[in-house]
């Protein structure tokens, strides 16, 4: 039993090491500019070892996508269970993603430019996580609409896609450095501004 878990832990660590190396290579060269050999070199492992864990470079990119969508899902689910205001819940989601841009810029670059616009990476498992994230967010809006804090007339599905569509554009702006956020407080200011403008559009009149 212990041997099984030790082997699994070893496999997970190796896969993570290859994924981390791939993120650096994808960020530097893009999907079409790299080879498995480039990933192996960055990870300091053999060419054949990468193929032992992944079928091809698309499979590696798909693993990066799966990792990102699961992190994204957890951030939304954690916000959903908080006994806080809608503003606080939304702020926790945006702050989490903005901090990811600051702490892991290469990872976010690959997600925004190599993964998010590539529909073929939405395999059944990943697509389920993707739709689960959106449905979880929509349930948050439905909850606050039923409490009377949001306009009764809002379409929660449209409002969900508006939120993530706007958030995606801001994250893209951060990643390409079109939106300057050199200091930590700038991230929080940006998050507050986005949330306030979004909520003002859907909040019920006081």
Backbone as ProteinMPNN parsed JSONL, in Angstrom:
{"seq_chain_A": "XXXXXXXXXXXXXXXXXXXXXXXXXXXXXXXXXXXXXXXXXXXXXXXXXXXXXXXXXXXXXXXXXXXXXXXXXXXXXXXXXXXXXXXXXXXXXXXXXXXXXXXXXXXXXXXXXXXXXXXXXXXXXXXXXXXXXXXXXXXXXXXXXXXXXXXXXXXXXXXXXXXXXXXXXXXXXXXXXXXXXXXXXXXXXXXXXXXXXXXXXXXXXX", "coords_chain_A": {"N_chain_A": [[0.826, -1.198, 0.0], [1.858, 1.284, 0.89], [3.946, 1.462, -0.91], [2.563, 1.762, -3.294], [1.409, 4.352, -2.978], [3.736, 5.844, -2.731], [4.878, 5.498, -5.238], [2.909, 6.731, -6.806], [3.099, 9.326, -5.85], [5.662, 9.934, -6.709], [5.296, 9.842, -9.482], [3.444, 11.92, -9.8], [4.995, 14.108, -8.986], [6.986, 14.114, -10.962], [5.44, 14.568, -13.264], [4.463, 17.108, -12.621], [6.872, 18.534, -12.609], [7.58, 18.387, -15.298], [5.411, 19.722, -16.437], [5.746, 22.287, -15.323], [8.152, 23.002, -16.515], [7.335, 22.976, -19.17], [5.551, 25.108, -19.209], [7.271, 27.313, -18.988], [8.648, 27.053, -21.413], [6.567, 27.196, -23.332], [5.67, 29.786, -22.801], [7.836, 31.236, -23.675], [8.244, 30.471, -26.375], [5.827, 29.764, -27.604], [3.044, 27.722, -28.76], [3.444, 26.593, -31.351], [6.116, 26.815, -31.727], [7.703, 25.068, -30.338], [9.289, 21.945, -29.333], [9.049, 18.568, -28.12], [11.535, 17.93, -27.224], [12.515, 20.391, -26.384], [11.038, 20.851, -24.077], [11.877, 18.698, -22.521], [14.584, 19.34, -22.2], [14.407, 21.733, -20.696], [13.207, 20.724, -18.403], [15.183, 19.114, -17.572], [15.307, 16.373, -18.072], [15.155, 13.15, -19.722], [14.391, 12.892, -23.228], [12.731, 10.712, -23.862], [11.478, 10.261, -21.415], [9.615, 12.304, -21.089], [7.796, 11.578, -23.054], [6.955, 9.28, -21.872], [5.152, 10.096, -19.973], [3.478, 11.855, -21.314], [1.648, 12.056, -24.385], [2.201, 13.776, -26.551], [3.125, 17.202, -27.461], [0.757, 18.606, -27.399], [-0.709, 17.18, -25.576], [0.66, 17.751, -23.252], [0.089, 20.479, -23.06], [-2.63, 20.299, -22.701], [-2.687, 19.196, -20.167], [-1.76, 21.34, -18.708], [-3.893, 23.059, -19.074], [-5.921, 21.599, -17.76], [-4.963, 21.715, -15.168], [-5.119, 24.474, -14.664], [-7.888, 25.042, -14.976], [-8.986, 23.609, -12.912], [-7.895, 24.887, -10.682], [-9.069, 27.378, -11.013], [-11.77, 26.647, -10.744], [-11.816, 25.808, -8.052], [-11.329, 28.249, -6.785], [-13.688, 29.656, -7.301], [-15.605, 27.973, -6.118], [-14.768, 28.078, -3.454], [-15.304, 30.754, -2.921], [-18.056, 30.73, -3.2], [-19.086, 29.389, -0.945], [-18.6, 31.05, 1.147], [-19.743, 32.99, 3.891], [-20.464, 35.716, 3.164], [-20.746, 39.07, 1.746], [-22.025, 39.71, -1.607], [-20.259, 41.331, -3.006], [-17.86, 40.876, -1.621], [-17.459, 38.152, -2.169], [-17.122, 38.131, -4.981], [-14.922, 39.732, -5.158], [-13.001, 38.135, -3.968], [-12.626, 36.198, -5.887], [-11.648, 37.661, -8.128], [-9.372, 38.842, -7.0], [-7.85, 36.585, -6.4], [-7.245, 35.651, -9.018], [-5.925, 37.879, -10.105], [-3.737, 38.002, -8.422], [-2.527, 35.655, -9.185], [-1.612, 36.368, -11.687], [0.38, 38.088, -10.927], [2.102, 36.53, -9.323], [2.595, 34.225, -10.84], [3.382, 34.795, -13.667], [4.219, 33.634, -16.152], [2.766, 31.268, -16.288], [0.118, 32.29, -16.373], [0.282, 33.689, -18.749], [0.573, 31.634, -20.64], [-1.885, 30.336, -20.266], [-3.711, 32.357, -21.049], [-3.003, 32.915, -23.713], [-2.194, 30.604, -25.078], [-3.872, 28.541, -24.431], [-6.609, 29.199, -23.704], [-7.942, 30.036, -26.0], [-8.119, 27.816, -27.525], [-10.141, 25.571, -28.597], [-10.0, 22.771, -28.901], [-8.797, 21.768, -26.695], [-10.695, 21.524, -24.836], [-11.532, 18.966, -23.594], [-13.748, 16.283, -22.617], [-13.591, 15.903, -19.755], [-12.281, 18.284, -18.928], [-14.033, 20.159, -19.969], [-16.284, 19.699, -18.43], [-15.427, 20.611, -15.933], [-15.069, 23.278, -16.598], [-17.715, 24.143, -17.285], [-18.899, 23.626, -14.845], [-17.666, 25.497, -13.2], [-18.744, 27.88, -14.23], [-21.501, 27.446, -13.774], [-21.536, 27.295, -11.008], [-20.817, 29.889, -10.337], [-23.017, 31.23, -11.412], [-25.028, 30.338, -9.709], [-24.385, 31.738, -7.433], [-25.116, 34.338, -8.168], [-27.879, 33.932, -8.543], [-28.655, 33.321, -5.941], [-28.271, 35.805, -4.619], [-29.971, 37.39, -6.083], [-32.432, 36.321, -5.375], [-32.438, 37.103, -2.773], [-33.06, 39.68, -3.047], [-31.122, 41.537, -3.557], [-30.15, 41.931, -6.049], [-31.209, 43.028, -9.317], [-34.415, 41.91, -10.235], [-34.903, 41.442, -12.863], [-32.571, 40.661, -14.113], [-30.673, 38.57, -16.283], [-29.235, 35.78, -15.237], [-27.482, 34.01, -16.469], [-26.448, 35.423, -18.677], [-25.291, 37.517, -17.23], [-23.331, 36.124, -15.851], [-21.566, 35.339, -17.916], [-20.869, 37.873, -18.762], [-19.408, 38.789, -16.593], [-17.143, 37.049, -16.537], [-16.21, 37.455, -19.098], [-15.464, 40.171, -19.075], [-13.562, 40.017, -17.052], [-11.684, 38.342, -18.214], [-10.654, 39.984, -20.258], [-9.418, 41.98, -18.758], [-7.474, 40.478, -17.403], [-5.977, 39.685, -19.6], [-5.0, 42.173, -20.375], [-3.35, 42.724, -18.173], [-1.466, 40.645, -18.367], [-0.192, 41.189, -20.85], [0.895, 43.507, -20.173], [-0.414, 45.877, -20.711], [-2.074, 47.022, -18.937], [-0.957, 48.692, -16.251], [0.366, 47.318, -13.345], [2.313, 47.41, -11.246], [2.662, 47.487, -8.482], [1.494, 45.892, -5.455], [-0.828, 47.029, -4.296], [-2.046, 48.114, -6.486], [-3.235, 45.996, -7.807], [-5.301, 45.347, -6.046], [-6.778, 47.709, -6.132], [-7.566, 47.696, -8.801], [-9.117, 45.369, -8.82], [-11.19, 46.11, -7.03], [-12.33, 48.25, -8.461], [-13.27, 46.987, -10.801], [-15.148, 45.15, -9.722], [-16.958, 46.888, -8.422], [-18.037, 48.352, -10.584], [-19.205, 46.306, -12.029], [-21.124, 45.232, -10.217], [-22.697, 47.504, -9.821], [-24.107, 47.541, -12.163], [-25.87, 45.411, -12.001], [-27.092, 45.44, -9.544], [-29.881, 45.763, -7.299], [-32.058, 48.589, -7.043], [-31.667, 50.861, -4.41]], "CA_chain_A": [[0.0, 0.0, 0.0], [2.758, 2.433, 0.96], [4.689, 1.498, -2.171], [1.651, 2.32, -4.305], [1.309, 5.79, -2.792], [5.047, 6.435, -3.013], [5.007, 5.52, -6.698], [1.998, 7.756, -7.323], [3.685, 10.616, -5.488], [6.812, 10.121, -7.592], [4.75, 10.146, -10.81], [2.858, 13.263, -9.733], [6.096, 15.078, -8.92], [7.628, 14.167, -12.262], [4.51, 15.237, -14.172], [4.466, 18.531, -12.265], [8.148, 19.1, -13.053], [7.508, 18.523, -16.759], [4.43, 20.77, -16.719], [6.375, 23.575, -14.992], [9.137, 23.271, -17.563], [6.581, 23.26, -20.391], [4.996, 26.461, -19.086], [8.355, 28.244, -19.327], [8.949, 26.943, -22.838], [5.418, 27.721, -24.079], [5.652, 31.245, -22.63], [8.945, 31.81, -24.449], [8.227, 30.138, -27.799], [4.499, 29.532, -28.149], [2.681, 26.343, -29.065], [3.976, 26.097, -32.619], [7.555, 26.999, -31.815], [8.459, 24.183, -29.454], [9.311, 20.501, -29.527], [9.135, 17.821, -26.861], [12.936, 18.017, -26.812], [12.687, 21.655, -25.663], [10.462, 20.654, -22.747], [12.775, 17.781, -21.817], [15.793, 20.084, -21.846], [14.067, 22.658, -19.612], [12.925, 19.922, -17.205], [16.404, 18.366, -17.282], [15.009, 14.941, -18.108], [15.356, 12.606, -21.058], [13.348, 13.044, -24.246], [11.813, 9.59, -23.745], [10.716, 10.334, -20.171], [8.456, 13.17, -21.336], [6.842, 10.758, -23.8], [6.426, 8.262, -20.962], [4.035, 10.682, -19.247], [2.609, 12.607, -22.219], [1.677, 11.538, -25.756], [2.781, 14.789, -27.439], [3.139, 18.522, -26.835], [-0.63, 18.994, -27.17], [-1.117, 16.505, -24.344], [1.253, 18.541, -22.17], [-0.683, 21.713, -22.972], [-3.922, 19.929, -22.142], [-2.463, 19.018, -18.734], [-1.678, 22.697, -18.162], [-5.267, 23.552, -19.056], [-6.64, 20.898, -16.698], [-4.464, 22.26, -13.902], [-5.62, 25.84, -14.505], [-9.341, 25.077, -14.817], [-9.285, 23.086, -11.58], [-7.568, 25.97, -9.749], [-10.122, 28.363, -11.249], [-12.986, 26.098, -10.156], [-11.693, 25.849, -6.595], [-11.443, 29.644, -6.357], [-15.113, 30.011, -7.345], [-16.312, 27.176, -5.111], [-14.411, 28.626, -2.142], [-16.037, 32.009, -2.775], [-19.494, 30.434, -3.117], [-19.479, 28.915, 0.39], [-18.327, 32.08, 2.153], [-20.906, 33.722, 4.424], [-20.051, 37.104, 2.964], [-21.534, 39.814, 0.77], [-21.708, 39.404, -3.001], [-19.049, 42.079, -3.358], [-16.714, 40.181, -1.034], [-17.264, 36.895, -2.899], [-16.575, 38.426, -6.305], [-13.572, 40.275, -4.952], [-12.08, 37.035, -3.66], [-12.323, 35.536, -7.163], [-10.777, 38.512, -8.948], [-8.088, 38.994, -6.308], [-7.129, 35.329, -6.601], [-6.737, 35.594, -10.385], [-4.963, 38.962, -10.293], [-2.519, 37.592, -7.721], [-1.893, 34.63, -10.015], [-0.876, 37.109, -12.726], [1.565, 38.683, -10.307], [2.997, 35.502, -8.798], [2.922, 33.221, -11.858], [3.107, 35.455, -14.954], [4.391, 32.728, -17.295], [1.615, 30.368, -16.265], [-1.062, 33.025, -16.83], [0.49, 34.002, -20.171], [0.261, 30.42, -21.414], [-3.337, 30.119, -20.181], [-4.442, 33.387, -21.796], [-2.681, 32.988, -25.143], [-1.953, 29.309, -25.708], [-4.879, 27.556, -24.049], [-8.005, 29.63, -23.597], [-8.539, 30.193, -27.331], [-7.922, 26.569, -28.264], [-11.291, 24.731, -28.229], [-9.74, 21.327, -28.896], [-8.331, 21.35, -25.386], [-11.848, 21.329, -23.971], [-11.939, 17.577, -23.563], [-14.94, 16.069, -21.79], [-13.305, 16.147, -18.342], [-11.997, 19.697, -18.75], [-15.256, 20.909, -20.27], [-17.157, 19.562, -17.265], [-14.924, 21.543, -14.912], [-15.323, 24.613, -17.127], [-19.14, 24.445, -17.123], [-19.184, 23.605, -13.409], [-17.227, 26.795, -12.678], [-19.718, 28.887, -14.625], [-22.785, 27.196, -13.112], [-21.352, 27.649, -9.599], [-20.876, 31.346, -10.262], [-24.404, 31.654, -11.668], [-25.801, 30.061, -8.496], [-24.122, 32.852, -6.52], [-25.975, 35.443, -8.603], [-29.27, 33.556, -8.276], [-28.842, 33.442, -4.49], [-28.413, 37.212, -4.226], [-31.181, 37.914, -6.724], [-33.55, 35.876, -4.542], [-32.394, 37.901, -1.539], [-33.502, 41.028, -3.382], [-29.978, 42.443, -3.674], [-29.924, 42.154, -7.473], [-32.428, 43.284, -10.076], [-35.162, 40.697, -10.557], [-34.945, 41.279, -14.317], [-31.293, 40.268, -14.717], [-30.467, 37.217, -16.784], [-28.035, 35.358, -14.508], [-26.548, 33.367, -17.397], [-25.77, 36.508, -19.392], [-24.469, 38.231, -16.252], [-22.172, 35.268, -15.568], [-20.618, 35.457, -19.033], [-20.374, 39.257, -18.759], [-18.382, 38.879, -15.548], [-15.918, 36.377, -16.938], [-15.717, 38.097, -20.315], [-14.747, 41.371, -18.648], [-12.39, 39.598, -16.28], [-10.697, 37.813, -19.167], [-9.996, 41.097, -20.948], [-8.525, 42.639, -17.806], [-6.331, 39.588, -17.2], [-5.153, 39.795, -20.809], [-4.314, 43.459, -20.275], [-2.287, 42.595, -17.178], [-0.445, 39.735, -18.884], [0.589, 41.83, -21.911], [1.41, 44.743, -19.564], [-1.153, 47.055, -21.181], [-2.591, 47.592, -17.691], [0.176, 48.711, -15.315], [0.074, 46.89, -11.97], [3.626, 47.087, -10.686], [2.609, 47.36, -7.031], [0.421, 45.033, -4.955], [-2.059, 47.797, -4.075], [-2.679, 48.364, -7.783], [-4.081, 44.834, -8.076], [-6.507, 45.481, -5.234], [-7.544, 48.838, -6.667], [-8.148, 47.225, -10.056], [-10.162, 44.423, -8.444], [-12.311, 46.869, -6.466], [-12.944, 49.028, -9.533], [-14.008, 46.063, -11.664], [-16.294, 44.621, -8.982], [-17.93, 47.966, -8.195], [-18.731, 48.667, -11.83], [-20.036, 45.155, -12.387], [-22.265, 45.161, -9.306], [-23.575, 48.649, -10.078], [-24.949, 47.238, -13.321], [-26.873, 44.371, -11.733], [-27.664, 45.586, -8.217], [-31.223, 46.321, -7.174], [-32.076, 49.978, -6.585], [-31.886, 50.989, -2.959]], "C_chain_A": [[0.867, 1.257, 0.0], [3.543, 2.597, -0.338], [3.85, 2.118, -3.28], [1.6, 3.84, -4.207], [2.628, 6.506, -3.078], [5.274, 6.534, -4.52], [4.138, 6.592, -7.311], [2.554, 9.144, -7.05], [4.861, 10.947, -6.402], [6.355, 10.51, -9.0], [4.196, 11.562, -10.845], [3.933, 14.34, -9.732], [6.775, 15.229, -10.277], [6.736, 14.879, -13.278], [4.479, 16.735, -13.906], [5.739, 19.217, -12.742], [8.138, 19.329, -14.563], [6.548, 19.638, -17.137], [5.026, 22.152, -16.449], [7.396, 23.976, -16.058], [8.434, 23.664, -18.852], [6.009, 24.664, -20.368], [6.044, 27.502, -19.478], [8.639, 28.246, -20.824], [7.818, 27.511, -23.685], [5.372, 29.244, -23.997], [6.716, 31.913, -23.49], [8.78, 31.621, -25.956], [6.85, 29.973, -28.417], [4.307, 28.085, -28.558], [3.394, 25.8, -30.302], [5.504, 26.175, -32.714], [8.363, 26.031, -30.984], [8.37, 22.722, -29.888], [9.363, 19.831, -28.156], [10.563, 17.9, -26.317], [13.203, 19.294, -26.019], [12.174, 21.526, -24.23], [11.377, 19.764, -21.91], [14.04, 18.5, -21.345], [15.537, 21.016, -20.668], [13.834, 21.91, -18.308], [14.141, 19.132, -16.739], [16.116, 16.867, -17.123], [15.232, 14.449, -19.539], [14.129, 12.848, -21.937], [12.284, 11.962, -24.08], [10.955, 9.643, -22.496], [9.481, 11.221, -20.324], [7.381, 12.376, -22.06], [6.251, 9.636, -22.935], [5.172, 8.774, -20.248], [3.016, 11.386, -20.157], [2.768, 12.113, -23.655], [2.395, 12.477, -26.71], [2.708, 16.151, -26.765], [1.725, 19.04, -26.581], [-1.15, 18.39, -25.87], [-0.559, 17.238, -23.128], [0.442, 19.814, -21.962], [-2.059, 21.435, -22.366], [-3.819, 19.73, -20.631], [-2.368, 20.371, -18.034], [-3.079, 23.284, -18.037], [-6.057, 22.921, -17.913], [-6.251, 21.438, -15.327], [-5.072, 23.631, -13.642], [-7.119, 25.869, -14.249], [-9.746, 24.55, -13.446], [-8.973, 24.114, -10.491], [-8.658, 27.036, -9.801], [-11.423, 27.916, -10.585], [-12.949, 26.167, -8.637], [-11.862, 27.265, -6.054], [-12.911, 30.067, -6.308], [-15.894, 29.256, -6.275], [-16.003, 27.669, -3.699], [-15.162, 29.928, -1.874], [-17.522, 31.735, -2.525], [-19.933, 30.054, -1.703], [-19.216, 29.941, 1.488], [-19.62, 32.76, 2.595], [-20.575, 35.218, 4.378], [-20.994, 37.78, 1.98], [-21.156, 39.389, -0.641], [-20.425, 40.1, -3.419], [-17.801, 41.367, -2.838], [-16.412, 38.901, -1.799], [-16.611, 37.139, -4.261], [-15.147, 38.947, -6.191], [-12.571, 39.172, -4.66], [-11.686, 36.294, -4.931], [-11.35, 36.369, -7.984], [-9.407, 38.681, -8.307], [-7.23, 37.756, -6.497], [-6.481, 35.285, -7.981], [-5.703, 36.692, -10.653], [-3.643, 38.619, -9.6], [-1.768, 36.513, -8.503], [-1.082, 35.282, -11.132], [0.426, 37.665, -12.176], [2.594, 37.615, -9.913], [3.459, 34.503, -9.862], [2.645, 33.77, -13.263], [3.24, 34.54, -16.164], [3.205, 31.774, -17.416], [0.38, 31.065, -16.828], [-0.936, 33.403, -18.304], [0.11, 32.805, -21.042], [-1.239, 30.165, -21.415], [-4.079, 31.09, -21.086], [-4.212, 33.308, -23.301], [-2.471, 31.643, -25.834], [-3.083, 28.313, -25.463], [-6.305, 28.043, -24.244], [-8.706, 29.777, -24.945], [-8.385, 28.933, -28.18], [-9.01, 25.574, -27.881], [-10.984, 23.245, -28.139], [-9.227, 20.831, -27.55], [-9.471, 21.209, -24.384], [-12.336, 19.885, -24.083], [-13.099, 17.423, -22.585], [-14.697, 16.407, -20.326], [-13.079, 17.631, -18.077], [-13.239, 20.541, -18.976], [-16.227, 20.843, -19.098], [-16.734, 20.499, -16.144], [-15.215, 22.978, -15.312], [-16.777, 25.01, -16.897], [-19.546, 24.455, -15.649], [-18.792, 24.927, -12.763], [-18.253, 27.873, -12.992], [-21.051, 28.697, -13.911], [-22.706, 27.534, -11.624], [-21.437, 29.154, -9.412], [-22.317, 31.83, -10.453], [-25.287, 31.418, -10.443], [-25.593, 31.161, -7.451], [-25.032, 34.029, -6.873], [-27.447, 35.163, -8.306], [-29.594, 33.722, -6.791], [-29.095, 34.897, -4.091], [-29.583, 37.89, -4.939], [-32.404, 37.542, -5.901], [-33.599, 36.627, -3.212], [-32.864, 39.335, -1.782], [-32.377, 42.026, -3.549], [-29.608, 42.732, -5.129], [-31.263, 42.391, -8.167], [-33.111, 41.963, -10.418], [-35.11, 40.393, -12.049], [-33.644, 40.765, -14.922], [-31.322, 38.814, -15.179], [-29.165, 36.734, -16.167], [-27.012, 34.669, -15.405], [-25.747, 34.421, -18.15], [-24.833, 37.249, -18.448], [-23.219, 37.445, -15.88], [-21.122, 35.414, -16.664], [-20.071, 36.884, -19.149], [-19.239, 39.404, -17.755], [-17.071, 38.282, -16.028], [-15.346, 36.918, -18.24], [-14.919, 39.345, -19.983], [-13.477, 41.038, -17.905], [-11.289, 39.083, -17.194], [-9.938, 38.937, -19.863], [-9.029, 41.834, -20.023], [-7.278, 41.79, -17.552], [-5.391, 39.626, -18.401], [-4.345, 41.081, -20.781], [-3.159, 43.427, -19.291], [-1.131, 41.775, -17.737], [0.424, 40.393, -19.947], [1.139, 43.18, -21.473], [0.789, 46.008, -20.149], [-1.794, 47.775, -19.998], [-1.469, 47.541, -16.669], [-0.24, 48.342, -13.893], [1.383, 46.478, -11.289], [3.583, 46.828, -9.186], [1.374, 46.56, -6.604], [-0.885, 45.789, -4.802], [-2.789, 48.113, -5.373], [-3.612, 47.216, -8.17], [-5.396, 44.954, -7.317], [-7.391, 46.61, -5.731], [-8.258, 48.431, -7.947], [-9.306, 46.274, -9.779], [-11.393, 45.148, -7.929], [-13.07, 47.638, -7.546], [-13.806, 48.139, -10.427], [-15.277, 45.562, -10.984], [-17.364, 45.687, -8.789], [-18.724, 48.279, -9.462], [-19.64, 47.532, -12.265], [-21.297, 45.11, -11.53], [-23.234, 46.325, -9.525], [-24.525, 48.394, -11.238], [-26.056, 46.255, -13.023], [-27.563, 44.512, -10.394], [-29.061, 46.178, -8.266], [-31.125, 47.746, -6.659], [-32.39, 50.011, -5.096], [-33.008, 51.994, -2.678]], "O_chain_A": [[0.643, 2.177, -0.786], [3.775, 3.712, -0.806], [4.348, 2.893, -4.097], [1.728, 4.539, -5.212], [2.643, 7.622, -3.597], [5.798, 7.533, -5.014], [4.564, 7.291, -8.23], [2.491, 10.029, -7.903], [5.035, 12.093, -6.818], [6.941, 11.389, -9.632], [4.441, 12.314, -11.789], [3.796, 15.364, -10.401], [7.1, 16.34, -10.694], [7.216, 15.698, -14.062], [4.47, 17.538, -14.839], [5.696, 20.35, -13.222], [8.632, 20.348, -15.045], [6.826, 20.416, -18.049], [4.841, 23.079, -17.239], [7.485, 25.141, -16.445], [8.876, 24.575, -19.551], [5.983, 25.341, -21.396], [5.749, 28.45, -20.205], [8.844, 29.299, -21.428], [8.071, 28.229, -24.652], [5.076, 29.917, -24.984], [6.519, 33.027, -23.977], [9.135, 32.508, -26.732], [6.715, 30.035, -29.639], [5.265, 27.323, -28.688], [3.889, 24.673, -30.293], [6.105, 25.666, -33.66], [9.587, 26.147, -30.921], [7.515, 22.327, -30.68], [9.688, 20.471, -27.156], [10.774, 17.932, -25.105], [14.014, 19.293, -25.093], [12.792, 22.026, -23.29], [11.621, 20.042, -20.736], [14.503, 18.288, -20.225], [16.348, 21.088, -19.745], [14.208, 22.385, -17.236], [14.138, 18.553, -15.652], [16.594, 16.203, -16.204], [15.468, 15.244, -20.449], [13.004, 12.987, -21.458], [11.087, 12.244, -24.145], [9.833, 9.136, -22.492], [8.428, 10.929, -19.759], [6.198, 12.478, -21.732], [5.178, 9.112, -23.235], [4.254, 8.009, -19.953], [1.839, 11.497, -19.812], [3.873, 11.791, -24.092], [3.125, 12.022, -27.59], [2.274, 16.249, -25.617], [1.509, 19.823, -25.656], [-1.934, 19.013, -25.154], [-1.224, 17.335, -22.096], [0.142, 20.188, -20.828], [-2.583, 22.249, -21.605], [-4.751, 20.055, -19.896], [-2.838, 20.531, -16.907], [-3.416, 23.919, -17.037], [-6.771, 23.611, -17.186], [-7.093, 21.597, -14.444], [-5.496, 23.92, -12.522], [-7.586, 26.631, -13.403], [-10.743, 24.998, -12.88], [-9.693, 24.207, -9.497], [-9.11, 27.532, -8.77], [-12.099, 28.716, -9.937], [-13.937, 26.541, -8.006], [-12.461, 27.465, -4.998], [-13.328, 30.758, -5.379], [-16.747, 29.833, -5.603], [-16.885, 27.676, -2.84], [-15.602, 30.182, -0.753], [-18.163, 32.427, -1.733], [-21.054, 30.372, -1.306], [-19.577, 29.715, 2.643], [-20.483, 33.067, 1.773], [-20.43, 35.878, 5.407], [-21.915, 37.158, 1.45], [-20.105, 38.785, -0.856], [-19.596, 39.513, -4.113], [-16.799, 41.27, -3.546], [-15.248, 38.59, -2.054], [-15.671, 36.444, -4.645], [-14.285, 38.642, -7.016], [-11.412, 39.266, -5.063], [-10.558, 35.817, -5.052], [-10.347, 35.853, -8.478], [-8.391, 38.665, -9.001], [-6.025, 37.858, -6.727], [-5.31, 34.927, -8.109], [-4.716, 36.457, -11.351], [-2.566, 38.907, -10.123], [-0.538, 36.461, -8.488], [0.0, 34.81, -11.481], [1.442, 37.709, -12.869], [3.793, 37.776, -10.139], [4.578, 33.994, -9.797], [1.77, 33.263, -13.966], [2.457, 34.652, -17.108], [2.71, 31.513, -18.512], [-0.325, 30.501, -17.664], [-1.933, 33.433, -19.026], [-0.584, 32.948, -22.049], [-1.807, 29.815, -22.449], [-4.984, 30.685, -21.815], [-5.117, 33.6, -24.082], [-2.563, 31.56, -27.058], [-3.23, 27.346, -26.211], [-7.115, 27.368, -24.879], [-9.928, 29.656, -25.025], [-8.506, 28.98, -29.404], [-8.831, 24.806, -26.936], [-11.635, 22.527, -27.38], [-9.219, 19.628, -27.286], [-9.256, 20.826, -23.234], [-13.42, 19.624, -24.605], [-13.392, 18.338, -21.814], [-15.495, 17.115, -19.713], [-13.618, 18.18, -17.116], [-13.473, 21.519, -18.265], [-16.916, 21.82, -18.805], [-17.575, 21.11, -15.485], [-15.567, 23.804, -14.469], [-17.049, 26.091, -16.373], [-20.436, 25.208, -15.254], [-19.495, 25.426, -11.883], [-18.594, 28.684, -12.131], [-21.67, 29.673, -13.487], [-23.683, 28.002, -11.04], [-22.046, 29.641, -8.46], [-22.779, 32.725, -9.746], [-26.191, 32.207, -10.168], [-26.5, 31.479, -6.682], [-25.641, 34.639, -5.995], [-28.177, 36.053, -7.87], [-30.668, 34.203, -6.43], [-30.012, 35.188, -3.324], [-30.125, 38.872, -4.433], [-33.317, 38.353, -5.744], [-34.66, 36.769, -2.603], [-33.044, 40.107, -0.839], [-32.624, 43.226, -3.671], [-28.849, 43.659, -5.411], [-32.315, 41.999, -7.662], [-32.456, 41.011, -10.842], [-35.251, 39.241, -12.461], [-33.6, 40.461, -16.114], [-31.923, 37.951, -14.538], [-28.094, 37.222, -16.529], [-25.812, 34.731, -15.139], [-24.523, 34.329, -18.252], [-23.706, 37.574, -18.82], [-22.167, 38.031, -15.622], [-19.937, 35.591, -16.38], [-18.937, 37.079, -19.586], [-18.233, 40.059, -18.03], [-16.019, 38.915, -15.942], [-14.138, 36.85, -18.466], [-13.837, 39.566, -20.529], [-12.445, 41.682, -18.091], [-10.108, 39.353, -16.975], [-8.722, 38.856, -20.039], [-7.955, 42.259, -20.448], [-6.165, 42.312, -17.492], [-4.17, 39.604, -18.248], [-3.16, 41.091, -21.115], [-2.111, 44.025, -19.535], [0.033, 42.152, -17.604], [1.638, 40.191, -19.962], [1.755, 43.905, -22.254], [1.387, 47.083, -20.093], [-2.029, 48.983, -20.047], [-1.063, 46.454, -16.257], [-1.106, 48.993, -13.31], [1.532, 45.349, -10.823], [4.375, 46.04, -8.669], [0.352, 46.551, -7.291], [-1.946, 45.261, -5.138], [-3.997, 48.352, -5.373], [-4.655, 47.437, -8.786], [-6.468, 44.698, -7.865], [-8.615, 46.483, -5.751], [-9.42, 48.78, -8.154], [-10.352, 46.359, -10.422], [-12.514, 44.843, -8.337], [-14.301, 47.672, -7.545], [-14.934, 48.496, -10.767], [-16.349, 45.548, -11.588], [-18.551, 45.416, -8.973], [-19.942, 48.45, -9.41], [-20.72, 47.766, -12.807], [-22.404, 44.968, -12.05], [-24.448, 46.152, -9.426], [-25.616, 48.96, -11.293], [-27.078, 46.249, -13.708], [-28.521, 43.791, -10.117], [-29.388, 46.978, -9.142], [-30.202, 48.074, -5.914], [-33.256, 49.289, -4.602], [-33.341, 52.24, -1.518]]}, "name": "protein", "num_of_chains": 1, "seq": "XXXXXXXXXXXXXXXXXXXXXXXXXXXXXXXXXXXXXXXXXXXXXXXXXXXXXXXXXXXXXXXXXXXXXXXXXXXXXXXXXXXXXXXXXXXXXXXXXXXXXXXXXXXXXXXXXXXXXXXXXXXXXXXXXXXXXXXXXXXXXXXXXXXXXXXXXXXXXXXXXXXXXXXXXXXXXXXXXXXXXXXXXXXXXXXXXXXXXXXXXXXXXX"}
